[in-house]
């Protein structure tokens, strides 16, 4: 398996004799480079002008009065003969072909000799990324972070996120991460992982860290942990979404509880007791996924859910609505929501609404009148795929363009008395698509005409002050 790259424009491509090892190049050379590797030695005859033109390393050498600028020769002992010949060949021809096993070493020296070709680095990084596996991802990740190859760093993080459950199951992989690497992984908001399992493995990593050379986990806790070591634990725990851990599971695990700070446990208890008081739906209380809520950014070090509706004018001063939404919406992917459509911002127009909001899953709609806020949440969203909605099969199953969403729910918040009603009847768990109207859901229970800013609800009409759609 080999990597090949050819520069799009090459200064010397007009002349085949520009090859650094050609007879002409040898006869006209004015700078000798000697490479010594172990017991081997090789001499390469080059041209100062070409080296300075293609490499800032050699340009600085020739212009700053260094010994090599007058001696016309250079001795290198800390680079592979094979790698350096490839570098010289690229400087002269703009072409390079490398076996995969020396590509990382080539990139290191490519940076070392300050050769200006970001496209080569990008192509090589993408090539390496395509060959990332469980067995090599940690080493590649470490290499990429140390030498600041950001494309490779991102590719490794993406691979680890995708395989995070393998990392947790195969403990040696998780333990092989160093502290900075582990923080990078724990900072990822879209980790699809059991938070309790992540907490467990993170604590094992922390206990083992000072004794990383030990083969077993017995009696590895330090008797007198340093302040730095304790702060490290605090940083790691701040990345865990305790708000997404089912309380009964955590309190059954004494081994984990014994390692958690008491103030954190108290926060955990207070937080979940408040959520239980808010929730009046026994189906939600009994559902473990209830605790996979609107979670905070892992890197925010915030124990409580992040207020994800900062752009909202409807929820700005209505914290009670936010608290109930936090309780009702339970979705492991629902860590952030952005304001996709606002009537005041984007215009009260159904076609604008559909252009911005169609085919978006996990959609929250909020509609405000002078007396109440009404809304819905749907995992399916408002689809506008004509092949789906207009298909014969669709109309055989879903009459009148209605589609059933078993996870949808609807709510109404009375602005005068603070009463909140939530509706989960199956007859209401429907959405309708109509390009001439805004959101329609609940078998016409809520029908919006954005053109005249009217809301029809239970056969009554109301004026819409604002409508916001998040996804």
C-alpha positions in Angstrom: 0.0 0.0 0.0 1.6 3.2 -1.2 0.9 6.9 -1.2 1.5 9.0 -4.3 1.3 12.8 -4.6 2.1 15.1 -7.5 2.3 18.8 -7.2 -0.1 20.6 -9.5 2.5 23.2 -10.6 6.1 22.4 -10.6 8.8 25.0 -11.3 11.2 22.5 -12.9 8.8 20.3 -14.8 9.8 21.9 -18.1 13.1 20.0 -18.1 13.4 16.3 -17.4 17.1 16.9 -16.6 15.9 18.7 -13.4 15.8 15.3 -11.7 18.2 15.7 -8.8 20.0 12.5 -9.6 20.4 13.2 -13.4 23.8 13.6 -15.0 23.2 17.3 -15.6 22.1 18.0 -12.0 25.2 16.2 -10.7 27.6 18.1 -13.0 26.1 21.5 -12.1 25.6 21.0 -8.4 27.0 23.5 -5.9 26.0 22.1 -2.6 26.8 18.6 -1.2 24.6 17.0 1.5 26.0 13.9 3.3 23.5 11.7 5.2 24.9 9.3 7.8 22.6 6.6 9.1 24.0 3.9 11.4 26.9 2.5 9.4 25.7 3.8 6.1 26.6 7.1 4.3 25.3 8.6 1.2 26.1 11.9 -0.6 23.5 13.9 -2.6 24.7 16.7 -4.9 22.2 19.5 -5.0 21.7 23.2 -6.0 21.6 26.0 -3.4 19.2 28.1 -5.4 16.6 25.2 -5.8 16.9 24.2 -2.1 16.4 27.8 -1.0 13.5 28.3 -3.4 11.5 25.2 -2.1 12.5 25.0 1.5 12.5 27.7 4.2 14.9 25.6 6.2 17.6 25.8 3.5 16.7 29.4 2.7 17.4 30.5 6.3 20.6 28.4 6.3 22.0 30.2 3.3 21.0 33.7 4.3 21.9 33.9 8.0 25.6 33.4 7.8 25.7 29.8 9.0 28.8 27.7 8.4 27.0 25.8 5.6 26.4 29.1 3.6 30.2 29.3 2.9 31.3 25.7 3.1 28.9 24.4 0.4 28.2 21.2 2.3 26.0 19.8 5.0 26.2 16.8 7.2 22.9 15.2 8.5 23.0 12.4 11.0 19.4 12.4 12.4 17.4 11.6 9.3 16.8 8.4 7.3 18.6 8.2 4.0 15.5 6.8 2.4 13.3 9.6 3.7 15.7 12.4 2.9 16.1 11.2 -0.7 12.4 11.3 -1.1 12.3 14.8 0.2 15.0 16.0 -2.2 13.2 14.2 -5.0 10.0 16.1 -4.2 11.9 19.4 -4.0 13.1 18.9 -7.5 10.2 17.2 -9.2 7.1 17.9 -7.1 6.4 14.2 -7.0 6.6 11.6 -4.2 5.7 8.0 -3.8 5.9 6.4 -0.3 5.1 3.1 1.4 2.5 3.5 4.1 5.0 2.4 6.8 7.3 5.4 6.3 4.7 8.0 5.6 4.5 9.4 9.1 8.3 9.7 9.3 8.2 11.5 5.9 5.6 14.0 7.2 7.8 14.7 10.3 10.8 15.6 8.2 8.7 17.4 5.6 7.8 19.8 8.4 11.3 19.8 9.8 12.8 21.0 6.5 10.0 23.6 6.2 8.8 22.7 2.7 5.8 24.7 1.8 3.2 22.4 0.4 0.0 22.2 2.5 -1.7 20.2 -0.2 0.7 17.4 0.3 0.2 17.4 4.0 -3.6 17.4 3.5 -3.4 14.5 1.0 -1.1 12.5 3.2 -3.3 13.1 6.3 -6.4 12.0 4.4 -4.6 8.9 3.1 -3.5 7.9 6.7 -7.1 8.6 7.9 -8.5 6.1 5.5 -6.2 3.4 7.1 -7.1 4.1 10.8 -7.9 1.0 12.7 -8.5 0.1 16.3 -5.0 -1.2 16.6 -3.3 2.0 15.4 -5.7 4.8 16.2 -4.1 5.8 19.5 -0.6 6.0 18.1 -1.8 8.0 15.1 -3.8 10.3 17.4 -0.8 10.9 19.6 1.4 11.6 16.5 -1.1 14.0 15.0 -1.6 16.0 18.2 2.1 16.3 18.9 2.9 17.5 15.4 -0.3 19.4 15.0 -1.7 17.6 12.0 -5.3 18.8 12.6 -6.9 16.8 9.8 -5.5 13.6 11.4 -6.5 14.7 14.9 -10.1 15.2 13.8 -10.1 11.9 11.9 -8.9 10.0 15.0 -11.4 11.6 17.2 -14.2 10.8 14.8 -13.0 7.1 14.6 -12.8 6.9 18.4 -16.3 8.4 18.8 -17.7 5.9 16.4 -16.0 3.0 18.2 -16.2 4.4 21.8 -18.1 1.3 23.1 -15.2 -0.9 21.8 -12.8 1.4 23.7 -14.8 0.9 26.9 -15.2 -2.8 26.4 -11.5 -3.4 25.5 -10.2 -1.6 28.5 -6.5 -1.6 27.4 -7.5 0.8 24.5 -9.1 3.3 26.9 -6.2 3.0 29.4 -3.7 3.6 26.6 -4.9 7.2 26.2 -2.9 9.9 27.9 -4.5 12.6 30.0 -4.8 15.2 27.2 -6.1 12.6 24.7 -8.7 11.5 27.2 -9.9 15.0 27.7 -10.2 15.5 23.9 -12.5 12.4 23.8 -14.5 13.4 26.8 -15.1 16.9 25.4 -17.1 15.4 22.4 -20.8 16.2 22.8 -22.0 13.5 20.5 -20.6 10.5 22.2 -23.2 7.7 21.9 -22.3 6.0 25.2 -23.8 4.9 28.5 -22.7 7.7 30.8 -22.4 5.4 33.8 -20.1 3.1 31.9 -18.1 6.1 30.8 -17.8 7.3 34.4 -16.7 3.8 35.5 -13.9 3.5 32.9 -12.8 7.1 33.5 -12.4 6.4 37.2 -10.4 3.2 36.4 -8.2 5.3 34.1 -7.6 7.9 36.9 -6.8 5.2 39.5 -4.3 3.6 37.1 -2.7 6.7 35.7 0.2 7.1 38.2 0.8 3.3 37.9 0.5 2.9 34.1 3.3 0.3 34.1 1.4 -2.0 36.4 -0.3 -5.0 34.9 -3.1 -5.3 37.5 -5.5 -2.9 39.2 -5.1 -4.2 42.7 -4.2 -1.6 45.4 -3.3 1.1 42.9 -5.0 4.0 44.6 -2.3 6.5 45.9 -2.2 6.9 49.7 -1.5 10.6 49.4 -2.6 11.9 46.1 -1.0 15.2 45.0 -3.0 18.3 44.4 -2.3 18.0 40.7 -3.6 14.5 40.6 -6.8 15.5 42.5 -7.4 18.4 40.1 -7.0 16.0 37.2 -9.8 13.9 38.6 -12.0 17.0 39.0 -11.4 17.9 35.3 -12.3 14.4 34.2 -15.5 14.2 36.3 -16.6 17.6 35.0 -16.9 16.1 31.5 -19.3 13.4 32.6 -23.0 14.1 32.1 -24.3 13.0 35.5 -27.7 14.5 34.5 -28.0 11.7 32.0 -27.2 8.9 34.5 -30.2 6.9 35.9 -30.0 7.5 39.7 -31.0 3.9 40.7 -28.1 2.5 38.7 -25.5 4.9 40.2 -26.6 4.4 43.8 -26.4 0.6 43.3 -22.7 0.9 42.4 -20.9 1.5 45.7 -17.5 1.2 44.0 -18.2 4.3 42.0 -20.0 6.2 44.7 -17.0 5.8 47.1 -14.8 7.7 44.6 -17.1 10.6 43.9 -16.9 13.9 45.9 -19.7 14.3 48.4 -20.7 17.7 47.0 -21.1 16.1 43.5 -23.3 13.4 44.9 -25.5 16.0 46.7 -25.9 17.9 43.4 -26.8 14.7 41.7 -29.5 13.9 44.3 -30.9 17.5 44.3 -31.0 17.7 40.5 -32.9 14.4 40.0 -35.3 15.0 42.9 -36.3 18.3 41.3 -36.8 16.6 37.9 -39.0 14.0 39.6 -41.2 16.7 41.1 -41.6 18.3 37.7 -42.6 15.1 36.0 -46.2 13.9 36.4 -46.0 11.3 33.7 -45.3 7.8 35.2 -44.2 6.5 31.8 -41.4 9.0 31.7 -40.4 8.4 35.3 -40.0 4.7 34.6 -38.1 5.1 31.4 -34.3 5.1 31.8 -33.9 7.2 28.6 -35.8 9.9 30.5 -32.5 10.9 32.0 -30.8 11.4 28.5 -31.9 15.0 28.5 -30.8 18.3 27.1 -27.3 17.9 28.4 -24.6 20.5 28.8 -21.5 20.8 26.7 -19.0 18.3 28.2 -16.3 21.0 28.1 -18.5 23.5 29.9 -17.9 21.9 33.3 -21.5 22.6 34.0 -23.4 19.9 36.0 -26.8 21.1 35.0 -28.3 21.0 31.5 -27.2 23.9 29.3 -30.0 26.4 28.5 -30.1 25.6 24.8 -32.7 28.2 23.8 -30.6 31.3 24.1 -31.9 32.7 20.8 -35.5 32.3 21.9 -37.8 35.2 22.6 -40.6 33.0 23.6 -38.7 31.2 26.4 -36.5 34.1 27.4 -38.5 34.9 30.6 -40.5 31.7 30.9 -38.1 29.4 32.8 -40.9 27.1 33.9 -41.6 26.1 30.3 -37.9 25.4 29.9 -37.9 23.2 33.0 -40.9 21.2 31.7 -39.3 20.8 28.3 -36.1 19.5 29.9 -38.3 16.9 31.6 -40.3 15.8 28.6 -37.7 15.7 25.9 -35.5 12.6 26.3 -33.3 11.9 23.4 -29.6 10.8 23.6 -28.8 12.9 20.5 -30.6 16.0 21.8 -27.6 17.8 23.3 -28.0 21.1 21.4 -30.8 22.8 19.6 -30.5 25.8 17.4 -33.1 28.3 16.3 -33.9 27.2 12.7 -36.9 29.5 12.0 -38.4 32.5 13.7 -41.4 34.4 12.4 -40.1 37.8 13.5 -36.6 37.0 12.2 -37.3 35.2 9.0 -40.8 36.4 8.1 -44.3 34.9 8.7 -44.5 32.9 5.5 -45.3 29.2 5.2 -42.9 28.7 2.3 -40.1 30.2 4.3 -40.9 28.0 7.2 -40.8 24.9 5.0 -37.6 25.9 3.2 -35.8 26.2 6.6 -37.5 23.4 8.6 -38.5 20.6 6.3 -36.7 17.2 6.7 -35.3 18.2 10.1 -35.5 15.5 12.7 -36.0 16.2 16.4 -38.0 19.4 15.9 -39.5 21.6 18.6 -42.2 24.1 17.6 -43.1 27.0 20.0 -46.1 29.3 19.1 -46.9 32.3 21.3 -50.1 34.3 21.5 -51.0 37.0 24.0 -52.4 34.4 26.5 -50.5 31.2 26.1 -47.6 29.3 24.5 -48.4 26.1 22.6 -46.0 23.7 20.9 -45.0 20.3 19.9 -42.0 18.1 19.7 -41.5 15.5 17.0 -38.7 13.1 16.2 -39.8 12.7 12.6 -40.1 16.4 11.7 -42.0 18.0 8.9 -40.9 16.1 5.8 -41.4 17.6 2.4 -40.0 14.8 0.3 -42.5 14.8 -2.6 -41.6 11.2 -3.5 -42.7 10.2 0.0 -45.7 12.5 0.7 -47.1 12.2 -2.9 -46.6 8.5 -3.3 -49.5 6.1 -3.7 -48.2 4.0 -0.9 -48.2 7.0 1.5 -51.8 7.8 0.8 -52.9 4.2 1.2 -51.5 4.3 4.8 -51.8 8.0 5.7 -54.9 9.7 4.5 -55.0 13.5 4.0 -51.2 13.8 4.2 -51.1 12.9 7.9 -48.3 10.8 9.4 -48.1 9.2 12.8 -45.2 9.9 15.2 -45.4 7.8 18.3 -42.8 10.0 20.1 -44.6 13.3 19.4 -46.2 15.3 22.2 -48.0 18.6 22.5 -48.2 21.1 25.3 -49.9 24.3 26.3 -48.6 26.8 28.8 -51.1 29.4 30.2 -49.2 32.7 30.6 -51.8 34.0 33.1 -51.9 31.3 35.7 -48.8 29.2 34.9 -50.7 26.0 34.2 -49.0 23.5 31.9 -50.9 20.8 30.0 -49.2 18.0 28.1 -51.0 15.9 25.6 -49.8 12.4 24.5 -53.0 10.8 23.2 -52.4 8.7 20.1 -55.1 10.6 18.2 -52.9 13.7 18.6 -49.6 12.1 17.6 -49.9 13.1 14.0 -48.3 15.7 11.7 -49.5 17.1 8.4 -47.5 18.5 5.5 -49.0 21.3 3.5 -46.8 23.8 1.7 -49.5 26.5 2.1 -49.6 26.3 5.9 -47.1 26.3 8.7 -46.9 23.5 11.4 -50.1 21.4 11.5 -50.2 18.7 14.1 -52.6 16.7 16.3 -55.1 15.8 13.5 -55.8 19.6 13.1 -55.7 20.2 16.8 -53.2 22.9 16.0 -53.3 24.6 12.5 -51.2 27.6 11.6 -51.7 30.0 8.8 -48.5 32.0 8.8 -49.6 34.4 6.0 -52.2 36.0 8.3 -50.4 35.0 11.5 -53.4 33.0 12.7 -53.5 29.9 14.9 -56.5 27.6 14.9 -56.8 25.4 18.0 -59.8 23.3 18.9 -61.9 25.3 16.4 -60.9 28.6 18.0 -58.7 31.2 16.3 -55.9 33.2 17.9 -53.4 35.8 16.7 -49.7 34.5 16.6 -47.3 36.9 18.2 -44.2 34.7 17.5 -43.4 31.3 16.2 -40.0 29.6 16.8 -38.8 26.2 15.5 -35.7 24.5 17.0 -33.9 21.4 15.7 
